[in-house]
């Protein structure tokens, strides 16, 4: 955990101090899940700040947190995505680790229409050209021919 925090947020890892619905914390975690699936995969740590100087807040009940995260991912992320959850202890606090694979059925969407990608240490909504790239790359990986995309006006 300390090594991950020393590196900080990157294209393949993110940190969330909590997962409350109020304040959008749960939504931000789900955005990262979709972005990692659409990009290179990655690891999300819940209950800890990326700043190694800030003590972890932890999650009260890691099993309940994992169940809630799993339910929300199954309910709001499409197509279905298999992520791996584990509970860690850092500085005496429970942390939830979510390992998201690079998805095989890109693009993945949140709530039916929101497509996110990871750029450096940030998650952002995909722009048109990024969506086209996701689709053409995924099709090529499956061995399907893809016509060249038309440029935006």
C-alpha atoms as one frame of an Amber mdcrd trajectory, in Angstrom:
protein
   0.000   0.000   0.000   2.805   2.411   0.871   4.508   1.797  -2.472   1.270
   2.521  -4.358   0.741   5.726  -2.389   4.338   6.784  -3.028   3.690   6.516
  -6.775   0.328   8.269  -6.441  -2.478   8.462  -8.978  -1.483   7.357 -12.450
  -2.941   5.961 -15.644  -3.289   2.603 -13.829  -4.170   3.506 -10.233  -6.487
   5.805  -8.308  -7.360   6.523  -4.686 -10.654   7.399  -3.006 -10.859   8.290
   0.669 -14.455   7.095   0.942 -17.318   5.688  -1.107 -20.295   7.670   0.106
 -23.067   8.497  -2.312 -23.356  11.984  -0.887 -20.708  14.123  -2.476 -20.377
  11.832  -5.489 -17.642   9.567  -4.108 -19.340   6.335  -5.244 -19.913   7.853
  -8.690 -16.232   8.824  -8.964 -15.192   5.242  -8.160 -17.558   3.884 -10.832
 -16.180   6.388 -13.354 -12.677   5.083 -12.610 -13.852   1.470 -13.066 -15.187
   2.307 -16.540 -12.135   4.398 -17.439  -9.698   1.651 -16.440 -11.713  -0.961
 -18.365 -11.654   1.280 -21.452  -7.957   2.129 -21.165  -5.253  -0.164 -19.729
  -6.918  -1.632 -16.660  -5.852  -0.529 -13.205  -6.229  -0.632  -9.451  -8.515
   1.490  -7.300  -7.896   1.899  -3.570 -10.870   2.901  -1.410 -10.365   4.269
   2.089  -7.053   5.976   1.515  -5.758   9.264   0.149  -3.021   9.253  -2.481
  -0.963  11.465  -0.171   1.299   9.162   1.886   1.518  11.846   4.610  -2.251
  11.632   5.260  -3.249   8.660   7.428  -5.740   6.281   5.784  -9.403   6.828
   6.720 -10.235   3.220   5.967 -13.634   1.644   5.425 -15.644   0.488   8.409
 -16.769  -2.895   7.067 -14.700  -4.027   4.068 -16.973  -6.990   3.281 -20.062
  -4.767   3.169 -18.145  -2.202   1.105 -17.075  -4.867  -1.374 -20.660  -6.144
  -1.643 -21.972  -2.624  -2.278 -19.298  -1.886  -4.889 -19.906  -5.207  -6.620
 -23.667  -4.537  -6.729 -23.195  -1.032  -8.141 -20.718  -2.179 -10.791 -23.056
  -4.997 -11.867 -26.014  -2.603 -11.946 -24.470   0.436 -13.640 -21.534  -0.728
 -15.801 -22.266  -2.257 -19.212 -21.281  -4.646 -20.656 -20.647  -6.872 -17.671
 -17.126  -6.528 -16.327 -15.326  -8.947 -14.009 -13.373  -7.004 -11.422 -11.480
  -8.439  -8.447 -11.967  -7.153  -4.922  -9.772  -7.639  -1.876  -9.474  -6.170
   1.593  -6.118  -4.859   2.816  -4.960  -3.322   6.065  -2.823  -0.205   5.971
  -1.726   1.543   9.159  -4.395  -0.369  11.047  -7.223   0.691   8.700  -9.255
  -1.470   6.319  -8.754  -0.609   2.662 -10.653  -2.037  -0.310  -8.656  -2.777
  -3.455 -10.476  -3.082  -6.791  -8.478  -4.551  -9.666 -10.053  -3.677 -13.015
  -8.895  -5.533 -16.118  -8.550  -3.894 -19.506 -11.962  -4.794 -20.882 -12.321
  -7.181 -23.777 -15.667  -5.733 -24.900 -14.864  -2.013 -25.101 -16.316   0.536
 -24.878 -17.732   0.149 -21.377 -20.359   2.626 -20.264 -21.654   3.916 -16.962
 -25.410   4.320 -16.553 -26.072   3.388 -20.160 -24.331   6.245 -21.936 -21.305
   7.708 -20.145 -17.995   6.516 -21.587 -14.901   7.335 -19.546 -11.199   6.976
 -20.335  -8.069   7.382 -18.263  -5.484   9.968 -19.292  -2.410  10.132 -17.078
  -3.816  10.410 -13.528  -7.257  11.709 -14.538 -10.543  10.118 -15.507 -12.581
  12.047 -18.050 -15.556  11.626 -20.354 -14.434  10.285 -23.701 -14.626  12.618
 -26.665 -15.953  11.441 -30.023 -12.540  10.574 -31.479 -11.618   8.637 -28.330
 -14.856   6.634 -28.603 -14.157   5.864 -32.273 -10.630   4.766 -31.302 -11.981
   2.483 -28.551 -14.346   0.801 -30.982 -11.858   0.408 -33.826  -9.102  -0.904
 -31.533 -11.469  -3.412 -29.916 -12.715  -4.570 -33.331  -9.143  -5.028 -34.610
  -8.256  -7.037 -31.508 -11.201  -9.322 -32.290  -9.998  -9.676 -35.898 -12.891
  -7.790 -37.453 -12.327  -5.385 -40.365 -13.049  -1.773 -39.498 -13.702   1.012
 -42.001 -11.643   4.155 -41.422 -13.535   6.728 -39.317 -14.624   9.989 -40.874
 -12.983  13.095 -39.486 -15.085  15.444 -37.394 -16.137  18.611 -39.239
